[in-house]
């Protein structure tokens, strides 16, 4: 082989490599089209709004469908399919006036009947919808879901094509707030009747949101194009949205850096500091409505049934160390259950929140001694957590913080299914229990501690608390209701019913060329509000 | 040969039945169920779900129902991916895994075999040490280390290739996952080929061939390589079945829509039907691959005949 041949070959190889170079961020605007590529957590388990369970599904479904209410870019509830509404004085009757130009993506008008159909469908026992309970505030919803009442007993009816009347079982302060949740969206009767469970496939799905589904390759991508029949289509700038189910946080980061996606829904914990330094224009750290807390199993007979121990454990945990050294997201420290960012609510916090660390520790030691435990006579506790290196570091740190009190901790990890099954069976002592709000209302958190409700893992039961929450549920005046809930939370905190650590910060990467993305406490970001600046 | 093939296929049926039965019951005795998640469902909703998936029936009844459906080729609906049947998921993911895995095995053979042969022929030389040293590193460094480094270096820093995504199987998207997937296989194949080649080169028939005065090239090409391939072949059967049913690590890091992740995620989600579907699929594939390998044996080694 001569030198020139070698050189030629090298040139050819070089050209071949160059042609393999991926299209960079400019691909956002292909041929003048605005295409948004979203790295979206995980593969959706369903695109049926009535079967979805996770936030990544909600991100897609909220682009495809619209409820009576929807959310603006900042996450506040605004009118959606309903133009206006009227609430009766007793808070039991809601009349929704639907917009005249609401249509399905096949051009047929969307009517009040579509909501009646959808809500009966999600509540039908055969549908077995996990989120059916969201509609339980509606009259007879629960009984129908349990098969004890027929569908037509449900408190929802279409007075005419554009008027929907809803009767509640009792006043529900957060009912409007709930109506932007995917479980309450209308679903297309014609497509469902024609295709059965296949109705969510591209080509079959009819939707009423800003975008309509065009492609779905499982674990690859979901594509949706602008829906020309959407009532606000004139103000939707994006031509297409592609959702990429990237469940590996580092992979999402790499693809963002390579210009292959325009936004991510997370950033790996160990890359946060790097992102702060290197991608300051793209990184957003948004406080969201979620609390990370540990549940104490305080069923009678459990060692944690002792208030002194629960208080001591709460006192001794240095929440600031956990958020600065372990999670490194500097989350707001939690000294209460309800996140401080929740709307229309000003709740209490633990008395010790402002006390210096030394005092807290001394108090904690005294309490433990009073309960009969010290380093010489330690209390043995087990913390359960879900197998994951990131989450493990928190209980490890807590164990070290409790050691001076005379608490010896054993850590037990299990996979998610085993972990949650232990939690529900009360087969644990202390277990991590993150809670993400379904709707922006304090009751979504406080209801977790009512006696006997499904997610009351700790077995907490306090008649005063239940009574206070009951009063709050029936209160129509929003301020009075908020005060009653705050009083209830006061009881919860006096009982040290749980160990709250922090309120969530959701880190995300958003391309600086993308406009219309705003921080939203519910962490939902409808694509209809977004656009690329360069194309203007 | 035909009778032998049919006999082998018939023998596979009880094997698969046992595998299916054991997997079915193992899956059900595992603690935690498909509906145990962060949100504990109200009891009435859980009852509806159990009824919808027939999980409220006694276990033997569920087993019979599953086997009945299986005989009709119906793997049932996935518990987790509710809009797809297990068959749809496997059929959508398998071509992708097949392409990535097939290319990776091909690459591994193209690179691994010559390396192994060269190392064997130049035993204890620099080439040998270099090849074996690299192979050892290839085996020792796992996928989950190599794959993110590839994505970072070639996808992000150099920008030569996409950092991830399938893009309908476009060539640039194939390169990194295929290479990352093949590295360990190259290493295994090179080591195996070297060892087997050394053994063959020391055997009597090679000495005879040399004594007959054949030149070294002919000895190696005509007489040594074919028998030396046998151990590699028997390794390839299960290896191909393993690699073309996907790799959860490669798929997650490069965003490849293959079926590898169903094994792991299905089990973690207690997605009973999906796990069973992948087990059956993998079982059938293993049986087929082993059969093909056994049949190829006779082509490579005249001492092996299946004429009964």
Boltz contact constraints between the chains, C-beta under 6 A:
constraints:
  - contact:
      token1: [A, 17]
      token2: [B, 160]
      max_distance: 6.0
  - contact:
      token1: [A, 20]
      token2: [B, 160]
      max_distance: 6.0
  - contact:
      token1: [A, 20]
      token2: [B, 161]
      max_distance: 6.0
  - contact:
      token1: [A, 20]
      token2: [B, 172]
      max_distance: 6.0
  - contact:
      token1: [A, 21]
      token2: [B, 160]
      max_distance: 6.0
  - contact:
      token1: [A, 22]
      token2: [B, 162]
      max_distance: 6.0
  - contact:
      token1: [A, 45]
      token2: [B, 80]
      max_distance: 6.0
  - contact:
      token1: [A, 45]
      token2: [B, 81]
      max_distance: 6.0
  - contact:
      token1: [A, 45]
      token2: [B, 82]
      max_distance: 6.0
  - contact:
      token1: [A, 46]
      token2: [B, 82]
      max_distance: 6.0
  - contact:
      token1: [A, 46]
      token2: [B, 83]
      max_distance: 6.0
  - contact:
      token1: [A, 51]
      token2: [B, 82]
      max_distance: 6.0
  - contact:
      token1: [A, 125]
      token2: [B, 48]
      max_distance: 6.0
  - contact:
      token1: [A, 128]
      token2: [B, 48]
      max_distance: 6.0
  - contact:
      token1: [A, 128]
      token2: [B, 49]
      max_distance: 6.0
  - contact:
      token1: [A, 128]
      token2: [B, 52]
      max_distance: 6.0
  - contact:
      token1: [A, 130]
      token2: [B, 41]
      max_distance: 6.0
  - contact:
      token1: [A, 132]
      token2: [B, 45]
      max_distance: 6.0
  - contact:
      token1: [A, 133]
      token2: [B, 42]
      max_distance: 6.0
  - contact:
      token1: [A, 146]
      token2: [B, 44]
      max_distance: 6.0
  - contact:
      token1: [A, 200]
      token2: [B, 83]
      max_distance: 6.0
  - contact:
      token1: [A, 217]
      token2: [B, 257]
      max_distance: 6.0
  - contact:
      token1: [A, 218]
      token2: [B, 92]
      max_distance: 6.0
  - contact:
      token1: [A, 219]
      token2: [B, 257]
      max_distance: 6.0
  - contact:
      token1: [A, 220]
      token2: [B, 166]
      max_distance: 6.0
  - contact:
      token1: [A, 220]
      token2: [B, 257]
      max_distance: 6.0
  - contact:
      token1: [A, 246]
      token2: [B, 255]
      max_distance: 6.0
  - contact:
      token1: [A, 248]
      token2: [B, 252]
      max_distance: 6.0
  - contact:
      token1: [A, 248]
      token2: [B, 253]
      max_distance: 6.0
  - contact:
      token1: [A, 250]
      token2: [B, 148]
      max_distance: 6.0
  - contact:
      token1: [A, 251]
      token2: [B, 164]
      max_distance: 6.0
  - contact:
      token1: [A, 251]
      token2: [B, 253]
      max_distance: 6.0
  - contact:
      token1: [A, 254]
      token2: [B, 151]
      max_distance: 6.0
  - contact:
      token1: [A, 254]
      token2: [B, 152]
      max_distance: 6.0
  - contact:
      token1: [A, 254]
      token2: [B, 155]
      max_distance: 6.0
  - contact:
      token1: [A, 254]
      token2: [B, 156]
      max_distance: 6.0
  - contact:
      token1: [A, 254]
      token2: [B, 163]
      max_distance: 6.0
  - contact:
      token1: [A, 255]
      token2: [B, 163]
      max_distance: 6.0
  - contact:
      token1: [A, 255]
      token2: [B, 164]
      max_distance: 6.0
  - contact:
      token1: [A, 257]
      token2: [B, 156]
      max_distance: 6.0
  - contact:
      token1: [A, 258]
      token2: [B, 155]
      max_distance: 6.0
  - contact:
      token1: [A, 258]
      token2: [B, 156]
      max_distance: 6.0
  - contact:
      token1: [A, 258]
      token2: [B, 163]
      max_distance: 6.0
  - contact:
      token1: [A, 260]
      token2: [B, 163]
      max_distance: 6.0
  - contact:
      token1: [A, 415]
      token2: [B, 268]
      max_distance: 6.0
  - contact:
      token1: [A, 417]
      token2: [B, 32]
      max_distance: 6.0
  - contact:
      token1: [A, 417]
      token2: [B, 36]
      max_distance: 6.0
  - contact:
      token1: [A, 417]
      token2: [B, 270]
      max_distance: 6.0
  - contact:
      token1: [A, 418]
      token2: [B, 31]
      max_distance: 6.0
  - contact:
      token1: [A, 418]
      token2: [B, 32]
      max_distance: 6.0
  - contact:
      token1: [A, 420]
      token2: [B, 36]
      max_distance: 6.0
  - contact:
      token1: [A, 420]
      token2: [B, 37]
      max_distance: 6.0
  - contact:
      token1: [A, 421]
      token2: [B, 32]
      max_distance: 6.0
  - contact:
      token1: [A, 421]
      token2: [B, 36]
      max_distance: 6.0
  - contact:
      token1: [A, 424]
      token2: [B, 40]
      max_distance: 6.0
  - contact:
      token1: [A, 454]
      token2: [B, 40]
      max_distance: 6.0
  - contact:
      token1: [A, 454]
      token2: [B, 42]
      max_distance: 6.0
  - contact:
      token1: [A, 455]
      token2: [B, 40]
      max_distance: 6.0
